[in-house]
Every structure is written in C-alpha cells, then in structure tokens.
C-alpha cells in the first residue's frame, strides 16, 4: 500500500540553542514520506541560518518566514501550507524519536483513527517522567462518551491536551475549520484546539511508546511570565462555550463546560502565583476579575473533587468571597498544598 504524505510542522522563534537537534530528529525519521514545514516566526537570532543550512540538504523542507505573531499564528500558517493527509505539530526546541512518525502513522491506518496520541518523555529540571503507563488501545469516542473522555483523559493527564504528541487527520481539521486561536487572547491554546477536535472525532488511538521528548525550558512558555493570564484562561472557556453553542452541543455538554471552567479558573489563579510571582493584592485583583464572566459562578456550582481545600475554594468563589479566596489560595500555594 502506498504510504501517504505526512506534514510535520515545526514552529520556531529564537531557538538557536536547540533547533538543530529538533530538525535532525525530524529529518532522520524512519518514515520518509514526509514534508517538513518550518515556520520561522520572526526569529532574530541564528535560527534562520540553521534552518537555511538544512533546507539546502533536504528537499523535503519548506520554510515559511513570518513576522512575529505568536505560536498560534505560526501553527495556522503551517496548516495552510500542509499538503499531507496527516499533520503533526512539533515545537522547535523538542525532539522526536526516530520511529515517531512511522509508528503513529501505522497505528492510525491500522485502527482507522482520527487522532493518534503517543506517550511523552518530559524533562523538567532534570526530573524525567512519562505521560502515561498503559497498554496501546483505541477508543470509540461515541461509545465511550465525549463528556467522560474530557474528564478522564484531558484532566487526568492520560492524554492531556498538548498538540505535539499527536497525529491528526487533516481532513477533519480542515473540514471543521479547527484553528489555533490568538495566543494573546487565550491560554492554553492547545486545550481549545483539542477540545474542538474531540467534539468532531470518532476514534482516538493511544500508543504507549514514548516517542516525543518535551523539555521544559527555564525561559520557555511553560515557566515564563504570562501576560493577561486570567483573562486568557477564562476567555478560552468563553470560546469553548461559543463552540458548543454553534454545534448545538451546549445542553448535553453543559456539565463538562462547568468542569472546564473550574479547572481553567483555578489554573489561571495558580499561574498568577507560579508564573507571575503575584503578591496577595494582585491575586485578589485577579480573583475579582473572574466575575466579569457570568458563567464562572455557575461553573463552581458543581462538585468535581473530594479535596477538602478544593471544595473550600470552590465554595468561596461561588459566593464571591474574593478576599477570603485570595488568602486561602495564597497560603495553600506557598505550603505546596495540592488543590487539584
């Protein structure tokens, strides 16, 4: 059977220290029928020279230079240029293991799946973990239930919601108009992208082999300062709600939406402390701002955890006790008490 073309989209912004390893890991894939689309998002370091070096030696590389408009825009540009039947997104400071494309492609074909997700090696301050420890399987989302899938796999981190360990059927992405939203307006953009994909997918395959190495950099997006972070997290929920309404799925997915609201609101507040080093006054201000969205209080009306501290914070947010919420959350964070 003729092997179909896979589009590997690499996004780059000022990654001169890591980019060469990333490009080589894609060039050396055992599955050869790939096009490598490198979107250079306005880099001002040596990234452009490194990209051009490899473009000269591998004709599969197609380079698109863009002004710096952020990760979401760069990924969308890559999608616009992709001509493969399947798409993979790679961050330019990460590494693919040699058989990543081959294994994920063969799994998609064998299982006739819409998405294939592989295990991940995560390196964070020399702590190495893998994403999940389960056998290979394939889920029929219609039979399993989309609502349950979001509970069990997104937020319990069996699959999580990153995009760089997934292979997608391009027809489903394009046919449903699924795009990455403006990174400056939402966070995390991967979450919304994958939530939208789950709403229209039927089969998802999991490969337990760790095929992707994700390295958390000290100056990377995961650890760095996050501008307007509360707004971006809650706005992500708003756009998810809009998507559900557009697809006439809001009534059946309402409890899931509230679940997402709780999770993302708390993540936003934790991010104020962890990423932005906010003081108590700034945290209090951030908590007050969440009530600009009318669905926040409704979102905290459901019970999603038996964690006593989580329940206390949820009750306090529901009753709009902003100062009390700020004090409790501030204390719990600095004593490393888990609320999730």
Buried (B, 14 or more C-beta within 10 A) or exposed (E): EEEEBBBBBBBBBBBBEBBBBBBEBBBEBEBEBBBBBBBBBBBEBBBBEBBEEBBEEEEBBBBBEBEEBBBBBBBBBBBEBBEBBBBBBBBBBBBBBBBBBBBBBBBBBEBEBBBBBBBBBBBEEEEEEEBBEEEBEBBEBEEEEBBEBBBBBBBEEBBBBBBBBBBBBBEBBBEBEBBBBBBBBBBBBBBBBBBBBBBBBBBBBBBBBBBBBBBBBEEEBEBEEBEEBBBBBBBBBBBBBEBBEEEEBBEEBBEBBBBBBBBBBBBBBBBBBEBBEBEBEBBBBBBBBBEEBEBBBBBBEBEBBEBEBBBBBBBBBBEBBBEBBBBBBBEBBEEEEEBE
